[in-house]
Amino acid sequence: MDGISPENRRKSCLLAAENRLRQSGPPLPTLWEEITASMDVVSSATAAPLAIEKLKCHRETVLENGKNMVVIRRGQYLVHDFIAKMRTSEFNLHRNKLIDVTFLMQNENGTQTQELGVGVGPLKDLMSTLVEQFVLNRLSTLFNDGTVEPSLYHFTREECNMEMYLAGQVSGLAMVQTFLCPWWTLPFFNRLMDIQKPDSTLHPFLAGLDSQYKVSKILSDPECATLFNRHPLTPEHIMAILNWSEMKLKKNTTLKRAESECQSWFADWLQKLLPDDLSEVLLFLTGSKIIPANWNDHQIKVIFLHLEENEKRRPTIRTCPAFAELKFPVFVTSEEIEEVWIDAVKQVKFGFTFA
């Protein structure tokens, strides 16, 4: 290890830690396979009217406890860094408080800080990234009896249990703090509850959930469980979270006509996209591939940019609810609209993981 910089050594260790969960043997009959095989069982019915209000009240109760102040570096290893922060005694001391994150960002002028409010903007993006890259990765290794074979992943039994516990903690954080409710969470929870023997030690994932605001009470509530229905993302979802009202205020009919055409071309382009591609658009606009339970609470204001001749600009986005704004460049053909949107969406491949 001589001659290797501390930063490169750190990166090697982080990558090695992630590789330990990569399967080295033949495919196994995991719980995830059982769930995906029966995904049609997960209802797509609309959530019960009071379900979101119950979750909001639960969140308000937690908010009364104050904030858990977290300082983290924004960059390639954000997931690993945040999980490491969760392992600290300081984080756990304040675990029943909502997270207020200060992200440390590196640029040419040195280190700058960006403070984020509780449960908004990039915090939702962070939680979405953690759920997709950490929680789903861990839960998909569970066998149908709720166990993992430690030797297969070069983990000890204690390490496997810790991974499951942290996955439960992250799930609880995502649910209460940002209303992120991936449809596969409830089937995992139900399955683990079914195999949980009375008076036995709580499964580590369930224990992790319980450590975060008693989230199992939310999942066990029949009304709140409707928040975890499978809601396929549609073009209509995308259009509904965008506020086009600025366009209607224009007095110049030429500008209004150009903006109306761009809106129509954008809607037509969304209709052409496959589900995975549509998720990438949602990721670009909101910082999350997952539809939050309160997905239509906050709209993003569309600000049209009228360009100079031969000028090309990508769409840009600000995601914090109080200032959510999409700058939408106006072009004269549908082909140009599609080209710049495809280019913009391609730039965001890893959510909030990469600066």
C-alpha positions in Angstrom: 0.0 0.0 0.0 3.1 2.3 0.0 2.9 5.2 -2.4 -1.0 5.1 -2.6 -2.7 8.3 -1.6 -5.2 8.2 1.3 -8.0 9.2 -1.1 -7.2 6.3 -3.5 -6.9 3.9 -0.6 -10.3 5.1 0.6 -11.9 4.5 -2.8 -10.4 1.0 -3.1 -11.8 0.1 0.3 -15.3 1.5 -0.6 -15.4 -0.5 -3.8 -14.2 -3.6 -2.1 -16.9 -3.3 0.5 -19.5 -3.1 -2.3 -18.1 -6.0 -4.2 -18.5 -8.2 -1.1 -22.2 -8.3 -1.7 -21.8 -9.3 -5.3 -22.8 -12.9 -5.8 -19.9 -15.2 -6.6 -21.8 -18.4 -7.1 -24.8 -19.6 -9.2 -28.2 -17.7 -9.1 -30.1 -18.3 -5.8 -33.8 -18.5 -5.1 -34.0 -15.1 -3.3 -37.0 -13.4 -1.8 -36.7 -10.7 -4.5 -37.3 -13.3 -7.2 -40.5 -14.4 -5.4 -41.7 -10.9 -5.1 -41.0 -10.0 -8.8 -42.7 -13.2 -9.9 -45.9 -12.1 -8.1 -45.7 -8.4 -8.7 -49.2 -8.4 -10.2 -50.5 -9.1 -6.8 -49.4 -5.7 -5.7 -52.5 -3.5 -6.2 -52.3 -0.3 -8.3 -55.3 1.2 -6.6 -55.2 4.8 -5.5 -54.0 5.4 -2.0 -56.8 5.8 0.7 -57.6 9.6 1.1 -56.4 9.7 4.7 -53.2 7.7 4.2 -51.0 10.6 3.2 -52.4 12.8 6.0 -51.6 10.1 8.5 -48.0 9.9 7.2 -47.8 13.7 7.4 -49.0 13.8 11.0 -46.5 11.1 11.9 -43.7 13.2 10.3 -44.9 16.4 12.1 -44.6 14.4 15.4 -41.0 13.5 14.5 -40.2 17.1 13.5 -41.1 18.2 17.1 -38.0 16.3 18.3 -35.8 18.7 16.4 -33.3 18.0 13.6 -30.4 15.6 13.1 -27.7 17.7 11.7 -25.6 15.8 9.1 -22.5 17.0 7.3 -21.6 14.9 4.2 -19.5 15.3 1.1 -21.4 15.4 -2.2 -19.7 13.1 -4.7 -19.1 9.7 -6.1 -19.2 7.9 -2.8 -22.1 9.7 -1.2 -24.0 6.5 -0.4 -21.0 4.9 1.3 -20.3 8.1 3.2 -23.8 8.5 4.4 -24.0 4.9 5.6 -20.8 5.4 7.4 -22.3 8.5 9.1 -25.4 6.4 10.1 -23.1 4.0 11.9 -21.8 6.7 14.2 -23.0 7.1 17.8 -23.8 10.8 17.1 -26.2 9.9 14.3 -27.9 7.2 16.4 -28.2 9.6 19.3 -30.5 11.8 17.2 -32.0 9.0 15.1 -35.6 10.0 15.9 -35.1 13.5 14.4 -35.6 14.6 10.8 -32.3 15.0 8.9 -31.0 18.4 8.0 -28.1 18.0 5.6 -25.2 20.2 4.8 -23.4 19.0 1.7 -19.7 19.9 1.3 -19.1 20.6 -2.4 -15.6 20.9 -4.0 -15.1 23.4 -6.8 -12.2 25.4 -8.3 -12.6 28.0 -5.6 -12.2 25.6 -2.8 -14.9 24.0 -0.5 -18.3 25.5 -0.4 -21.3 24.4 1.7 -24.9 24.2 0.7 -27.4 23.8 3.4 -30.7 22.0 2.7 -34.0 22.2 4.5 -35.6 19.1 6.1 -37.2 16.7 3.6 -36.9 18.8 0.5 -34.9 19.0 -2.8 -31.7 17.0 -2.9 -32.5 15.3 0.4 -35.2 13.4 -1.5 -32.7 12.7 -4.2 -30.2 11.3 -1.6 -32.9 9.1 -0.1 -34.0 7.9 -3.5 -30.4 7.0 -4.3 -29.9 5.2 -1.0 -33.1 3.2 -1.4 -32.3 2.1 -4.9 -28.6 1.4 -4.5 -28.4 0.3 -0.9 -31.8 -1.0 0.4 -32.9 -2.9 -2.7 -29.4 -4.3 -3.2 -29.5 -5.7 0.4 -33.0 -7.0 0.4 -32.6 -8.8 -2.9 -30.1 -11.1 -1.2 -32.6 -12.4 1.3 -33.7 -16.0 1.0 -37.4 -16.9 1.4 -36.8 -17.7 5.0 -35.4 -14.2 5.6 -31.7 -15.2 5.9 -28.6 -14.6 3.8 -25.7 -17.1 3.4 -22.8 -15.1 4.9 -20.0 -17.1 3.3 -21.4 -16.4 -0.2 -20.8 -12.7 0.3 -17.7 -13.1 2.5 -19.6 -11.6 5.4 -19.9 -12.8 9.0 -23.4 -13.4 10.3 -23.1 -10.2 12.4 -22.1 -8.2 9.3 -25.1 -9.5 7.4 -27.4 -8.6 10.2 -25.9 -5.1 10.4 -26.5 -4.6 6.6 -30.1 -5.6 7.0 -30.5 -3.3 10.0 -29.1 -0.4 8.1 -31.4 -1.2 5.1 -34.3 -0.9 7.5 -33.1 2.4 8.9 -32.7 3.9 5.4 -36.2 2.6 4.5 -37.6 4.3 7.6 -35.8 7.6 6.8 -37.1 7.6 3.2 -40.7 6.9 4.2 -41.0 9.5 7.0 -38.7 12.2 5.7 -39.4 12.3 2.0 -42.5 10.2 1.5 -40.6 7.8 -0.8 -42.6 4.6 -0.9 -41.2 2.1 -3.5 -43.8 -0.5 -4.2 -41.5 -3.4 -3.4 -41.1 -2.4 0.3 -44.4 -3.6 1.5 -44.1 -7.2 0.1 -40.7 -7.5 1.7 -42.2 -6.2 5.0 -45.2 -8.5 4.8 -43.1 -11.6 4.0 -40.7 -10.9 6.9 -43.6 -10.4 9.3 -45.1 -13.7 8.1 -42.0 -15.6 9.0 -41.3 -13.7 12.2 -41.9 -16.1 15.1 -43.6 -14.8 18.3 -41.2 -13.8 21.1 -38.2 -14.3 18.8 -35.5 -11.7 18.1 -36.8 -9.2 15.6 -35.5 -9.6 12.0 -32.7 -7.1 11.5 -34.6 -5.3 8.7 -37.7 -5.0 10.9 -35.5 -3.8 13.8 -34.0 -1.1 11.5 -37.5 0.1 10.6 -38.5 0.2 14.2 -35.5 2.2 15.1 -36.8 5.0 12.8 -40.0 6.4 14.2 -41.7 2.9 14.6 -42.2 2.8 10.8 -43.6 -0.7 11.1 -46.8 0.9 12.5 -47.2 2.8 9.3 -46.6 -0.3 7.2 -49.1 -2.3 9.3 -51.8 0.3 9.0 -54.2 -0.9 6.2 -54.8 2.7 5.0 -51.2 3.6 5.0 -50.3 0.4 3.2 -52.1 1.8 0.2 -49.2 4.3 -0.2 -47.0 1.3 -1.1 -49.2 0.2 -4.1 -47.5 -0.2 -7.4 -48.1 3.0 -9.3 -46.6 2.7 -12.8 -45.1 6.0 -13.9 -46.9 7.6 -16.9 -46.4 10.6 -19.1 -49.3 12.2 -17.4 -47.4 12.1 -14.0 -44.6 14.1 -15.6 -46.9 16.6 -17.1 -48.9 17.0 -13.9 -45.9 18.0 -11.8 -45.0 20.8 -14.2 -46.7 24.2 -13.8 -47.2 25.8 -17.2 -49.0 28.9 -16.0 -46.2 31.3 -17.0 -47.0 30.5 -20.6 -50.6 31.7 -20.2 -49.5 35.1 -18.9 -47.7 36.0 -22.1 -49.2 38.8 -24.1 -47.1 38.3 -27.2 -49.0 35.8 -29.3 -45.9 34.7 -31.3 -44.1 33.8 -28.1 -47.1 32.1 -26.6 -47.6 30.1 -29.8 -43.9 29.0 -29.8 -44.1 27.9 -26.1 -47.4 26.1 -26.7 -45.8 24.1 -29.5 -42.9 23.2 -27.3 -45.2 22.0 -24.6 -47.1 19.9 -27.1 -43.9 18.4 -28.6 -42.5 17.6 -25.1 -45.8 15.8 -24.2 -45.6 13.8 -27.5 -42.0 12.9 -26.8 -42.9 11.6 -23.3 -45.6 9.3 -24.9 -42.8 7.7 -27.1 -40.6 6.7 -24.1 -40.3 3.3 -22.6 -40.9 3.0 -18.8 -37.2 3.0 -17.9 -36.6 6.1 -20.0 -39.6 7.8 -18.4 -38.0 7.1 -15.0 -34.9 8.9 -16.2 -36.9 11.9 -17.0 -38.5 11.8 -13.6 -35.0 11.5 -12.1 -33.9 14.6 -14.0 -36.9 16.7 -12.9 -37.3 15.6 -9.3 -34.1 13.8 -8.3 -35.9 10.5 -7.8 -37.0 7.6 -10.0 -39.5 6.7 -7.3 -42.9 8.4 -7.2 -43.3 9.9 -3.7 -46.6 9.3 -1.9 -47.1 13.1 -2.0 -45.8 13.4 -5.6 -48.4 16.1 -6.6 -48.0 18.3 -3.6 -45.3 20.5 -5.2 -45.2 21.6 -8.8 -42.2 22.8 -10.8 -42.7 26.1 -12.5 -41.8 26.1 -16.2 -39.8 29.1 -17.3 -39.4 29.2 -21.1 -36.1 30.4 -22.5 -36.2 32.1 -25.9 -32.9 31.6 -27.6 -30.8 33.6 -30.1 -30.5 32.3 -33.6 -28.4 29.0 -33.7 -28.1 29.1 -29.9 -28.4 25.7 -28.2 -29.1 25.2 -24.5 -30.2 22.2 -22.4 -33.1 22.3 -20.0 -32.0 22.9 -16.4 -33.8 22.2 -13.1 -33.9 23.4 -9.5 -35.7 20.8 -7.3 -36.2 22.4 -3.9 -40.0 22.8 -3.5 -39.9 26.5 -2.5 -37.9 27.4 -5.6 -38.6 24.4 -8.0 -38.1 25.7 -11.5 -37.5 24.2 -14.9 -35.8 26.4 -17.5 -37.2 25.1 -20.8 -35.4 26.2 -24.0 -37.7 27.0 -26.9 -36.8 25.6 -30.3 -38.6 25.7 -33.6 -38.9 22.0 -34.4 -40.0 18.9 -32.4 -36.7 17.2 -33.4 -34.7 19.9 -31.7 -36.8 19.6 -28.5 -36.3 15.8 -28.4 -32.5 16.2 -29.0 -31.9 18.6 -26.2 -34.1 16.7 -23.7 -32.4 13.4 -24.5 -29.0 15.1 -24.1 -30.1 16.6 -20.7 -31.5 13.4 -19.3 -28.4 11.5 -20.2 -26.3 13.8 -18.1 -28.0 12.5 -14.9 -27.2 8.8 -14.6 -26.7 8.3 -10.9 -29.1 10.5 -9.2 -27.4 12.5 -6.4 -24.4 10.1 -6.2 -22.3 12.2 -8.6 -21.7 15.9 -8.2 
